[in-house]
């Protein structure tokens, strides 16, 4: 697949280092419609920007192998067992100085589409000094989340066992949320996997 050259000051950091202990298999390598989740997320990210960074850890070599045909930069987080904060820091530390905003995206957000990511990016372009994140019906906030570069220093020093939520909460007055129920569909358990597979089976049936 050919990807267009996109001039952008936005980078995407895909967090894909965890061990998926509750799922019982590496979620990065779960196949949906003939494509692994990590490939799917990379391809979505590449519709936004050339600067796509994938943070791997657990089964790093296997994950690298399935995305080595894609024009993404892979960062191996040797401290992945310490928690998501270590992967966020590793990804943000790898960003070039030209990047003005970084979108954090989770590998298991299987319901997100290119349109969802494009809306988040568009909102950030309109308010580039703000943190932009997804919002569910309950008011909960979630990735995909874009941090302007003013927050990179905090992200680089985030506690290893923490996520980005503390930074979002700390700067609540500077957060703009975008309604997106799709952002809250994840893949943590075997039950979630069955929901995911049924979702795509139904979609294929509707298209048939």
N, C-alpha and C positions, 0 to 999 in steps of 0.2 A: 504494500500500500504506500502510495506517495503522499507525503505531508507537505502542505504549503509552507513557504518561508514566511514566518510571521514576525514582524518587528514589534517587540513588546518589552516593556520594562517590568512585566510580571513573570515570576517564576512559579512553578508548581512543585511542591515537595510531597511526594507520595510516601506515606508511612506504612512500611510493609516488612517490619522486622520481627514482629511477635511470633510466639510459638503456638497460638491457637489451642491452648490447653483444653478449653471447654468443648471445642468442636471435635477434637480428636484427630485432626489432620491439618496440614498447613493450609490455611484459608487462601493464601496467595496462589496456590496451585489448583484450587477447586475450578473445575471446568463448567462453564455455562454457555450453551449454544456453541460448543466447539472451541471456546476461548477461555483461557485461565483468567481469573479475576485480576491478577496483576497486569496481564496484557490489556485487558479491558480498560483498567484505570489509566494505564499509560496512553492508550489510544485516545481516550477522552481528553486527557491533559494536553496532548499534542494538538488538539483542535484549538487550544488557547494560545500556546506559546511554544517556542523552540526550547525554552529553558525548563526542562522537566528533570527533576532529581528524584531518584528512587532510593529510599533508605531500606536496606536489607539487613538481616541478622540471622534468624533461625533458618536453617536450610538455605543459606545464602547462595551457594554455588548452583543449586537446583533452580532457584528463583532467577538468578542471573542468566542461566541457560535459556529460559523460556522468553526472555525479553532482549536477548543479545542482537536480535534483528531490528530492534527499534532504536531510533535516534534519541536515547535518553542517557543521562549520566547516573551511574550507580554508585552509591556510597555504602560501604559496609560498616555497620555499627557494631564494633566488637563488644560493646557494653550493652547490647540490646536487652539482656536479662535484667538490667537495672530498672527498665521501665520506659514508657513512651517519651518521657522528657528527654532521655538520652538520645533518642532518635530525632526528635525535633531539633535539638541542639546540633546534632551531626549534620542534618540537612541544611539548616540555616547557615552553619559555618562554611558550607561548601558553595554558597551563592556568590556569584561575581559582584563586584562593586557597582555595576551598572543597574542591578535589579533594584527597583523602587517598591516592590510589593511582593509578598510570598503567600501563595495559597497553600494551606495544609489540607491534604486530602487523604482519607483512610482507604486502605486497600479493599475493605469489605463493604463499602457503600454501593451495593450492587444495583440499586434502583436509580441512581443518579444518571442523568443523560447529559449530552453535550450542551443542550439548551439550559439545563440547570446551572452548569458551570459558566456558561456565557452570560447568564443574567447576573451571577455573582460578580463576574469580571466587569460587566457594564456598570453595575452599581458602584464598584470601587473607582472606576474611571471618573464617575460623576462626583465622587466624594473621596478623593485619593488620600486624605489625611485620616480617614476613619477606618476602624476595624469593621470588616463586613463578614457576617456569618449567617448560616442557615437558622431558621426558627420553625419549630413545630407548633401544632395547634395548642399544645399545653403551655407554650411560651418558652420551652427549653431551647437552648442554643447548641449548635453542633457545627463541625466542619461540614462542607468546605468553608474555610474561614481564611480571609485575606488580612494579613498584617502589613501595614505600611512599614517602610524601612526604619522609621523612628523606633520601632519596637524590636528590631533585630537583636539589639544588645541584651534585652531581657530574655528573648527566646534562646539565645546562646548560653545563658546562665540559668536556665530553668532547672529546677530540681529533677534528677533522673527519674524519680518515681512519680512525677507529676505530669499533668497534661497542660494544655494552654488555657484551660478554663479559668485558672487563678488570674492570669493576665487579663482575660476578657472581663472578669468580675471587677478587677482593680480599676479598669478604665471604662466602666459601664456607660458613662456619659458620652463616650466617643465611639460607641458601637452602633452600627446600623444593621438590622437584621432583615433577611429576605425569607419570605414564607416558602418552606420546602419540606413537605412530609417525606419525600423520597430520601432526604438526607438521614432519616432515622431508621431506615431499613438496613440492618447490619447482619453479620454472619458469625455469631458467637457460639451457637449450639447446634446440634444435629436437627433440632426442630426448626431453627432459622434456615438451615440448608434446605429442608423440605419445602418451606414456604417460598424460598427463592426459586427452586426448581419448578414448583407449581405455577409460580408467577410467569415464568418464561414459557412454560408449556401452554398456559392459557393464552398468552400473547401470540404464540405461533398458531394456535387453533383459530384465533380471531382473524389472523392474516391469511389463513388458508382459504 
